[in-house]
Amino acid sequence: MALSMEEERILTEIASQLGQEDPRLADRLSNFGRLRRRRRIRAAVAIVVAVLVIASLLAAALATVPV
């Protein structure tokens, strides 16, 4: 649902006031989506690395088992 011009103006005014009153909070809120995305990417990379480490350990263990 699209916002009306008046609603957009009000939100812009609120954002401007927040930026003047509490710049740190305004900065954190503006970066919120990007930070969540970075955390997801880091978690995915950590999972891939863990799977690769486990796979390499299993391969090494199987390579040392006599046939």
PyMOL Python script that loads the backbone (N, CA, C, O; Angstrom):
from pymol import cmd

cmd.read_pdbstr("""\
ATOM      1  N   MET A   1       0.850  -1.162   0.000  1.00  0.00           N
ATOM      2  CA  MET A   1       0.000   0.000   0.000  1.00  0.00           C
ATOM      3  C   MET A   1       0.906   1.237   0.000  1.00  0.00           C
ATOM      4  O   MET A   1       1.793   1.370   0.842  1.00  0.00           O
ATOM      5  N   ALA A   2       0.671   2.119  -0.938  1.00  0.00           N
ATOM      6  CA  ALA A   2       1.474   3.327  -1.064  1.00  0.00           C
ATOM      7  C   ALA A   2       0.997   4.390  -0.068  1.00  0.00           C
ATOM      8  O   ALA A   2      -0.182   4.467   0.279  1.00  0.00           O
ATOM      9  N   LEU A   3       1.944   5.193   0.369  1.00  0.00           N
ATOM     10  CA  LEU A   3       1.618   6.286   1.286  1.00  0.00           C
ATOM     11  C   LEU A   3       1.160   7.506   0.483  1.00  0.00           C
ATOM     12  O   LEU A   3       1.586   7.729  -0.650  1.00  0.00           O
ATOM     13  N   SER A   4       0.295   8.268   1.099  1.00  0.00           N
ATOM     14  CA  SER A   4      -0.117   9.516   0.461  1.00  0.00           C
ATOM     15  C   SER A   4       1.017  10.530   0.575  1.00  0.00           C
ATOM     16  O   SER A   4       1.955  10.337   1.348  1.00  0.00           O
ATOM     17  N   MET A   5       0.928  11.584  -0.180  1.00  0.00           N
ATOM     18  CA  MET A   5       1.959  12.629  -0.144  1.00  0.00           C
ATOM     19  C   MET A   5       2.059  13.226   1.254  1.00  0.00           C
ATOM     20  O   MET A   5       3.155  13.528   1.728  1.00  0.00           O
ATOM     21  N   GLU A   6       0.926  13.394   1.908  1.00  0.00           N
ATOM     22  CA  GLU A   6       0.916  13.959   3.266  1.00  0.00           C
ATOM     23  C   GLU A   6       1.602  13.012   4.246  1.00  0.00           C
ATOM     24  O   GLU A   6       2.360  13.457   5.108  1.00  0.00           O
ATOM     25  N   GLU A   7       1.344  11.714   4.123  1.00  0.00           N
ATOM     26  CA  GLU A   7       1.981  10.736   5.015  1.00  0.00           C
ATOM     27  C   GLU A   7       3.488  10.694   4.783  1.00  0.00           C
ATOM     28  O   GLU A   7       4.264  10.611   5.735  1.00  0.00           O
ATOM     29  N   GLU A   8       3.899  10.750   3.527  1.00  0.00           N
ATOM     30  CA  GLU A   8       5.332  10.775   3.223  1.00  0.00           C
ATOM     31  C   GLU A   8       5.987  12.026   3.801  1.00  0.00           C
ATOM     32  O   GLU A   8       7.093  11.953   4.336  1.00  0.00           O
ATOM     33  N   ARG A   9       5.318  13.166   3.700  1.00  0.00           N
ATOM     34  CA  ARG A   9       5.858  14.417   4.239  1.00  0.00           C
ATOM     35  C   ARG A   9       6.004  14.319   5.753  1.00  0.00           C
ATOM     36  O   ARG A   9       7.014  14.749   6.311  1.00  0.00           O
ATOM     37  N   ILE A  10       4.996  13.754   6.418  1.00  0.00           N
ATOM     38  CA  ILE A  10       5.044  13.614   7.880  1.00  0.00           C
ATOM     39  C   ILE A  10       6.183  12.694   8.293  1.00  0.00           C
ATOM     40  O   ILE A  10       6.916  13.002   9.233  1.00  0.00           O
ATOM     41  N   LEU A  11       6.343  11.560   7.597  1.00  0.00           N
ATOM     42  CA  LEU A  11       7.435  10.641   7.928  1.00  0.00           C
ATOM     43  C   LEU A  11       8.790  11.272   7.695  1.00  0.00           C
ATOM     44  O   LEU A  11       9.711  11.068   8.486  1.00  0.00           O
ATOM     45  N   THR A  12       8.928  12.031   6.630  1.00  0.00           N
ATOM     46  CA  THR A  12      10.189  12.727   6.361  1.00  0.00           C
ATOM     47  C   THR A  12      10.491  13.734   7.457  1.00  0.00           C
ATOM     48  O   THR A  12      11.637  13.871   7.884  1.00  0.00           O
ATOM     49  N   GLU A  13       9.469  14.435   7.910  1.00  0.00           N
ATOM     50  CA  GLU A  13       9.642  15.407   8.994  1.00  0.00           C
ATOM     51  C   GLU A  13      10.047  14.717  10.291  1.00  0.00           C
ATOM     52  O   GLU A  13      10.923  15.201  11.007  1.00  0.00           O
ATOM     53  N   ILE A  14       9.415  13.596  10.592  1.00  0.00           N
ATOM     54  CA  ILE A  14       9.755  12.845  11.805  1.00  0.00           C
ATOM     55  C   ILE A  14      11.200  12.356  11.733  1.00  0.00           C
ATOM     56  O   ILE A  14      11.939  12.456  12.712  1.00  0.00           O
ATOM     57  N   ALA A  15      11.603  11.827  10.576  1.00  0.00           N
ATOM     58  CA  ALA A  15      12.974  11.340  10.408  1.00  0.00           C
ATOM     59  C   ALA A  15      13.977  12.477  10.574  1.00  0.00           C
ATOM     60  O   ALA A  15      15.034  12.296  11.178  1.00  0.00           O
ATOM     61  N   SER A  16      13.647  13.628  10.046  1.00  0.00           N
ATOM     62  CA  SER A  16      14.530  14.785  10.170  1.00  0.00           C
ATOM     63  C   SER A  16      14.675  15.212  11.626  1.00  0.00           C
ATOM     64  O   SER A  16      15.780  15.496  12.088  1.00  0.00           O
ATOM     65  N   GLN A  17      13.559  15.257  12.344  1.00  0.00           N
ATOM     66  CA  GLN A  17      13.599  15.629  13.765  1.00  0.00           C
ATOM     67  C   GLN A  17      14.394  14.614  14.573  1.00  0.00           C
ATOM     68  O   GLN A  17      15.160  14.988  15.461  1.00  0.00           O
ATOM     69  N   LEU A  18      14.215  13.334  14.269  1.00  0.00           N
ATOM     70  CA  LEU A  18      14.969  12.295  14.978  1.00  0.00           C
ATOM     71  C   LEU A  18      16.455  12.461  14.727  1.00  0.00           C
ATOM     72  O   LEU A  18      17.263  12.335  15.647  1.00  0.00           O
ATOM     73  N   GLY A  19      16.819  12.744  13.481  1.00  0.00           N
ATOM     74  CA  GLY A  19      18.225  12.939  13.152  1.00  0.00           C
ATOM     75  C   GLY A  19      18.840  14.105  13.900  1.00  0.00           C
ATOM     76  O   GLY A  19      20.025  14.071  14.231  1.00  0.00           O
ATOM     77  N   GLN A  20      18.054  15.134  14.172  1.00  0.00           N
ATOM     78  CA  GLN A  20      18.560  16.291  14.910  1.00  0.00           C
ATOM     79  C   GLN A  20      18.614  16.010  16.418  1.00  0.00           C
ATOM     80  O   GLN A  20      19.553  16.427  17.096  1.00  0.00           O
ATOM     81  N   GLU A  21      17.609  15.305  16.934  1.00  0.00           N
ATOM     82  CA  GLU A  21      17.534  15.070  18.378  1.00  0.00           C
ATOM     83  C   GLU A  21      18.465  13.952  18.840  1.00  0.00           C
ATOM     84  O   GLU A  21      19.097  14.066  19.890  1.00  0.00           O
ATOM     85  N   ASP A  22      18.551  12.882  18.070  1.00  0.00           N
ATOM     86  CA  ASP A  22      19.383  11.742  18.464  1.00  0.00           C
ATOM     87  C   ASP A  22      20.052  11.154  17.227  1.00  0.00           C
ATOM     88  O   ASP A  22      19.564  10.176  16.662  1.00  0.00           O
ATOM     89  N   PRO A  23      21.168  11.748  16.806  1.00  0.00           N
ATOM     90  CA  PRO A  23      21.824  11.302  15.575  1.00  0.00           C
ATOM     91  C   PRO A  23      22.305   9.845  15.631  1.00  0.00           C
ATOM     92  O   PRO A  23      22.275   9.143  14.620  1.00  0.00           O
ATOM     93  N   ARG A  24      22.746   9.392  16.806  1.00  0.00           N
ATOM     94  CA  ARG A  24      23.221   8.012  16.918  1.00  0.00           C
ATOM     95  C   ARG A  24      22.092   7.022  16.658  1.00  0.00           C
ATOM     96  O   ARG A  24      22.272   6.049  15.926  1.00  0.00           O
ATOM     97  N   LEU A  25      20.920   7.273  17.262  1.00  0.00           N
ATOM     98  CA  LEU A  25      19.772   6.392  17.057  1.00  0.00           C
ATOM     99  C   LEU A  25      19.326   6.441  15.599  1.00  0.00           C
ATOM    100  O   LEU A  25      19.014   5.402  15.017  1.00  0.00           O
ATOM    101  N   ALA A  26      19.291   7.615  15.011  1.00  0.00           N
ATOM    102  CA  ALA A  26      18.894   7.749  13.613  1.00  0.00           C
ATOM    103  C   ALA A  26      19.838   6.963  12.708  1.00  0.00           C
ATOM    104  O   ALA A  26      19.394   6.325  11.754  1.00  0.00           O
ATOM    105  N   ASP A  27      21.135   7.007  13.002  1.00  0.00           N
ATOM    106  CA  ASP A  27      22.116   6.265  12.215  1.00  0.00           C
ATOM    107  C   ASP A  27      21.914   4.763  12.371  1.00  0.00           C
ATOM    108  O   ASP A  27      21.971   4.022  11.391  1.00  0.00           O
ATOM    109  N   ARG A  28      21.678   4.315  13.597  1.00  0.00           N
ATOM    110  CA  ARG A  28      21.448   2.886  13.831  1.00  0.00           C
ATOM    111  C   ARG A  28      20.205   2.405  13.106  1.00  0.00           C
ATOM    112  O   ARG A  28      20.209   1.320  12.524  1.00  0.00           O
ATOM    113  N   LEU A  29      19.146   3.194  13.132  1.00  0.00           N
ATOM    114  CA  LEU A  29      17.909   2.802  12.454  1.00  0.00           C
ATOM    115  C   LEU A  29      18.078   2.789  10.942  1.00  0.00           C
ATOM    116  O   LEU A  29      17.512   1.931  10.265  1.00  0.00           O
ATOM    117  N   SER A  30      18.844   3.721  10.408  1.00  0.00           N
ATOM    118  CA  SER A  30      19.029   3.758   8.957  1.00  0.00           C
ATOM    119  C   SER A  30      19.888   2.591   8.474  1.00  0.00           C
ATOM    120  O   SER A  30      19.756   2.167   7.326  1.00  0.00           O
ATOM    121  N   ASN A  31      20.762   2.067   9.331  1.00  0.00           N
ATOM    122  CA  ASN A  31      21.635   0.945   8.958  1.00  0.00           C
ATOM    123  C   ASN A  31      21.072  -0.407   9.389  1.00  0.00           C
ATOM    124  O   ASN A  31      21.718  -1.431   9.166  1.00  0.00           O
ATOM    125  N   PHE A  32      19.907  -0.440   9.989  1.00  0.00           N
ATOM    126  CA  PHE A  32      19.369  -1.670  10.571  1.00  0.00           C
ATOM    127  C   PHE A  32      19.252  -2.796   9.547  1.00  0.00           C
ATOM    128  O   PHE A  32      19.689  -3.914   9.820  1.00  0.00           O
ATOM    129  N   GLY A  33      18.684  -2.534   8.397  1.00  0.00           N
ATOM    130  CA  GLY A  33      18.510  -3.569   7.373  1.00  0.00           C
ATOM    131  C   GLY A  33      19.833  -4.116   6.863  1.00  0.00           C
ATOM    132  O   GLY A  33      19.967  -5.318   6.634  1.00  0.00           O
ATOM    133  N   ARG A  34      20.795  -3.248   6.688  1.00  0.00           N
ATOM    134  CA  ARG A  34      22.107  -3.679   6.211  1.00  0.00           C
ATOM    135  C   ARG A  34      22.812  -4.549   7.231  1.00  0.00           C
ATOM    136  O   ARG A  34      23.475  -5.520   6.867  1.00  0.00           O
ATOM    137  N   LEU A  35      22.675  -4.211   8.519  1.00  0.00           N
ATOM    138  CA  LEU A  35      23.328  -5.002   9.553  1.00  0.00           C
ATOM    139  C   LEU A  35      22.741  -6.410   9.628  1.00  0.00           C
ATOM    140  O   LEU A  35      23.477  -7.382   9.803  1.00  0.00           O
ATOM    141  N   ARG A  36      21.422  -6.522   9.497  1.00  0.00           N
ATOM    142  CA  ARG A  36      20.794  -7.844   9.513  1.00  0.00           C
ATOM    143  C   ARG A  36      21.269  -8.674   8.336  1.00  0.00           C
ATOM    144  O   ARG A  36      21.521  -9.871   8.479  1.00  0.00           O
ATOM    145  N   ARG A  37      21.393  -8.052   7.177  1.00  0.00           N
ATOM    146  CA  ARG A  37      21.851  -8.754   5.980  1.00  0.00           C
ATOM    147  C   ARG A  37      23.276  -9.257   6.182  1.00  0.00           C
ATOM    148  O   ARG A  37      23.598 -10.385   5.809  1.00  0.00           O
ATOM    149  N   ARG A  38      24.128  -8.422   6.770  1.00  0.00           N
ATOM    150  CA  ARG A  38      25.519  -8.834   7.018  1.00  0.00           C
ATOM    151  C   ARG A  38      25.570 -10.014   7.977  1.00  0.00           C
ATOM    152  O   ARG A  38      26.355 -10.942   7.785  1.00  0.00           O
ATOM    153  N   ARG A  39      24.736  -9.977   9.002  1.00  0.00           N
ATOM    154  CA  ARG A  39      24.719 -11.091   9.963  1.00  0.00           C
ATOM    155  C   ARG A  39      24.287 -12.380   9.294  1.00  0.00           C
ATOM    156  O   ARG A  39      24.847 -13.440   9.573  1.00  0.00           O
ATOM    157  N   ARG A  40      23.302 -12.306   8.418  1.00  0.00           N
ATOM    158  CA  ARG A  40      22.859 -13.504   7.701  1.00  0.00           C
ATOM    159  C   ARG A  40      23.971 -14.055   6.823  1.00  0.00           C
ATOM    160  O   ARG A  40      24.190 -15.265   6.772  1.00  0.00           O
ATOM    161  N   ILE A  41      24.670 -13.165   6.136  1.00  0.00           N
ATOM    162  CA  ILE A  41      25.766 -13.609   5.267  1.00  0.00           C
ATOM    163  C   ILE A  41      26.860 -14.250   6.100  1.00  0.00           C
ATOM    164  O   ILE A  41      27.385 -15.298   5.724  1.00  0.00           O
ATOM    165  N   ARG A  42      27.213 -13.643   7.222  1.00  0.00           N
ATOM    166  CA  ARG A  42      28.244 -14.219   8.092  1.00  0.00           C
ATOM    167  C   ARG A  42      27.826 -15.584   8.614  1.00  0.00           C
ATOM    168  O   ARG A  42      28.642 -16.503   8.670  1.00  0.00           O
ATOM    169  N   ALA A  43      26.563 -15.726   8.996  1.00  0.00           N
ATOM    170  CA  ALA A  43      26.077 -17.018   9.487  1.00  0.00           C
ATOM    171  C   ALA A  43      26.145 -18.069   8.389  1.00  0.00           C
ATOM    172  O   ALA A  43      26.552 -19.203   8.644  1.00  0.00           O
ATOM    173  N   ALA A  44      25.752 -17.709   7.174  1.00  0.00           N
ATOM    174  CA  ALA A  44      25.800 -18.658   6.059  1.00  0.00           C
ATOM    175  C   ALA A  44      27.240 -19.080   5.766  1.00  0.00           C
ATOM    176  O   ALA A  44      27.503 -20.258   5.522  1.00  0.00           O
ATOM    177  N   VAL A  45      28.158 -18.141   5.788  1.00  0.00           N
ATOM    178  CA  VAL A  45      29.572 -18.456   5.548  1.00  0.00           C
ATOM    179  C   VAL A  45      30.097 -19.366   6.651  1.00  0.00           C
ATOM    180  O   VAL A  45      30.834 -20.311   6.368  1.00  0.00           O
ATOM    181  N   ALA A  46      29.738 -19.103   7.888  1.00  0.00           N
ATOM    182  CA  ALA A  46      30.185 -19.945   9.003  1.00  0.00           C
ATOM    183  C   ALA A  46      29.665 -21.371   8.851  1.00  0.00           C
ATOM    184  O   ALA A  46      30.393 -22.323   9.132  1.00  0.00           O
ATOM    185  N   ILE A  47      28.434 -21.532   8.415  1.00  0.00           N
ATOM    186  CA  ILE A  47      27.872 -22.867   8.218  1.00  0.00           C
ATOM    187  C   ILE A  47      28.602 -23.598   7.100  1.00  0.00           C
ATOM    188  O   ILE A  47      28.935 -24.775   7.238  1.00  0.00           O
ATOM    189  N   VAL A  48      28.853 -22.902   5.993  1.00  0.00           N
ATOM    190  CA  VAL A  48      29.575 -23.524   4.874  1.00  0.00           C
ATOM    191  C   VAL A  48      30.974 -23.946   5.310  1.00  0.00           C
ATOM    192  O   VAL A  48      31.421 -25.043   4.975  1.00  0.00           O
ATOM    193  N   VAL A  49      31.663 -23.097   6.046  1.00  0.00           N
ATOM    194  CA  VAL A  49      33.012 -23.433   6.522  1.00  0.00           C
ATOM    195  C   VAL A  49      32.956 -24.640   7.459  1.00  0.00           C
ATOM    196  O   VAL A  49      33.800 -25.532   7.363  1.00  0.00           O
ATOM    197  N   ALA A  50      31.980 -24.681   8.360  1.00  0.00           N
ATOM    198  CA  ALA A  50      31.853 -25.809   9.278  1.00  0.00           C
ATOM    199  C   ALA A  50      31.610 -27.112   8.513  1.00  0.00           C
ATOM    200  O   ALA A  50      32.200 -28.142   8.841  1.00  0.00           O
ATOM    201  N   VAL A  51      30.751 -27.071   7.504  1.00  0.00           N
ATOM    202  CA  VAL A  51      30.480 -28.271   6.704  1.00  0.00           C
ATOM    203  C   VAL A  51      31.744 -28.721   5.976  1.00  0.00           C
ATOM    204  O   VAL A  51      32.028 -29.917   5.913  1.00  0.00           O
ATOM    205  N   LEU A  52      32.495 -27.786   5.434  1.00  0.00           N
ATOM    206  CA  LEU A  52      33.741 -28.143   4.741  1.00  0.00           C
ATOM    207  C   LEU A  52      34.767 -28.745   5.692  1.00  0.00           C
ATOM    208  O   LEU A  52      35.452 -29.704   5.337  1.00  0.00           O
ATOM    209  N   VAL A  53      34.878 -28.198   6.886  1.00  0.00           N
ATOM    210  CA  VAL A  53      35.825 -28.743   7.871  1.00  0.00           C
ATOM    211  C   VAL A  53      35.430 -30.156   8.258  1.00  0.00           C
ATOM    212  O   VAL A  53      36.279 -31.045   8.320  1.00  0.00           O
ATOM    213  N   ILE A  54      34.157 -30.369   8.518  1.00  0.00           N
ATOM    214  CA  ILE A  54      33.688 -31.714   8.892  1.00  0.00           C
ATOM    215  C   ILE A  54      33.907 -32.687   7.739  1.00  0.00           C
ATOM    216  O   ILE A  54      34.332 -33.821   7.959  1.00  0.00           O
ATOM    217  N   ALA A  55      33.622 -32.256   6.517  1.00  0.00           N
ATOM    218  CA  ALA A  55      33.831 -33.133   5.359  1.00  0.00           C
ATOM    219  C   ALA A  55      35.293 -33.484   5.183  1.00  0.00           C
ATOM    220  O   ALA A  55      35.619 -34.629   4.870  1.00  0.00           O
ATOM    221  N   SER A  56      36.180 -32.522   5.377  1.00  0.00           N
ATOM    222  CA  SER A  56      37.607 -32.809   5.224  1.00  0.00           C
ATOM    223  C   SER A  56      38.106 -33.720   6.343  1.00  0.00           C
ATOM    224  O   SER A  56      38.962 -34.572   6.103  1.00  0.00           O
ATOM    225  N   LEU A  57      37.587 -33.557   7.558  1.00  0.00           N
ATOM    226  CA  LEU A  57      37.971 -34.458   8.649  1.00  0.00           C
ATOM    227  C   LEU A  57      37.496 -35.882   8.386  1.00  0.00           C
ATOM    228  O   LEU A  57      38.229 -36.837   8.641  1.00  0.00           O
ATOM    229  N   LEU A  58      36.281 -36.030   7.879  1.00  0.00           N
ATOM    230  CA  LEU A  58      35.772 -37.355   7.538  1.00  0.00           C
ATOM    231  C   LEU A  58      36.578 -37.979   6.417  1.00  0.00           C
ATOM    232  O   LEU A  58      36.873 -39.174   6.453  1.00  0.00           O
ATOM    233  N   ALA A  59      36.938 -37.186   5.422  1.00  0.00           N
ATOM    234  CA  ALA A  59      37.734 -37.711   4.309  1.00  0.00           C
ATOM    235  C   ALA A  59      39.101 -38.158   4.800  1.00  0.00           C
ATOM    236  O   ALA A  59      39.603 -39.200   4.378  1.00  0.00           O
ATOM    237  N   ALA A  60      39.704 -37.384   5.681  1.00  0.00           N
ATOM    238  CA  ALA A  60      41.018 -37.755   6.216  1.00  0.00           C
ATOM    239  C   ALA A  60      40.912 -39.019   7.061  1.00  0.00           C
ATOM    240  O   ALA A  60      41.791 -39.879   7.006  1.00  0.00           O
ATOM    241  N   ALA A  61      39.849 -39.133   7.835  1.00  0.00           N
ATOM    242  CA  ALA A  61      39.667 -40.326   8.662  1.00  0.00           C
ATOM    243  C   ALA A  61      39.438 -41.552   7.797  1.00  0.00           C
ATOM    244  O   ALA A  61      39.955 -42.626   8.106  1.00  0.00           O
ATOM    245  N   LEU A  62      38.676 -41.416   6.725  1.00  0.00           N
ATOM    246  CA  LEU A  62      38.433 -42.559   5.852  1.00  0.00           C
ATOM    247  C   LEU A  62      39.668 -42.928   5.053  1.00  0.00           C
ATOM    248  O   LEU A  62      39.844 -44.092   4.694  1.00  0.00           O
ATOM    249  N   ALA A  63      40.522 -41.964   4.769  1.00  0.00           N
ATOM    250  CA  ALA A  63      41.749 -42.242   3.999  1.00  0.00           C
ATOM    251  C   ALA A  63      42.752 -43.042   4.820  1.00  0.00           C
ATOM    252  O   ALA A  63      43.589 -43.748   4.257  1.00  0.00           O
ATOM    253  N   THR A  64      42.677 -42.939   6.138  1.00  0.00           N
ATOM    254  CA  THR A  64      43.635 -43.654   6.999  1.00  0.00           C
ATOM    255  C   THR A  64      43.148 -45.043   7.393  1.00  0.00           C
ATOM    256  O   THR A  64      43.903 -45.807   7.992  1.00  0.00           O
ATOM    257  N   VAL A  65      41.919 -45.382   7.074  1.00  0.00           N
ATOM    258  CA  VAL A  65      41.379 -46.701   7.431  1.00  0.00           C
ATOM    259  C   VAL A  65      41.910 -47.724   6.432  1.00  0.00           C
ATOM    260  O   VAL A  65      41.768 -47.551   5.221  1.00  0.00           O
ATOM    261  N   PRO A  66      42.529 -48.801   6.952  1.00  0.00           N
ATOM    262  CA  PRO A  66      43.040 -49.831   6.038  1.00  0.00           C
ATOM    263  C   PRO A  66      41.875 -50.583   5.348  1.00  0.00           C
ATOM    264  O   PRO A  66      40.815 -50.811   5.931  1.00  0.00           O
ATOM    265  N   VAL A  67      42.128 -50.946   4.101  1.00  0.00           N
ATOM    266  CA  VAL A  67      41.085 -51.624   3.319  1.00  0.00           C
ATOM    267  C   VAL A  67      41.225 -53.117   3.398  1.00  0.00           C
ATOM    268  O   VAL A  67      40.432 -53.844   2.800  1.00  0.00           O
TER     269      VAL A  67
END
""", "prot")
cmd.dss("prot")
cmd.show_as("cartoon", "prot")
cmd.util.cbc("prot")
cmd.orient("prot")
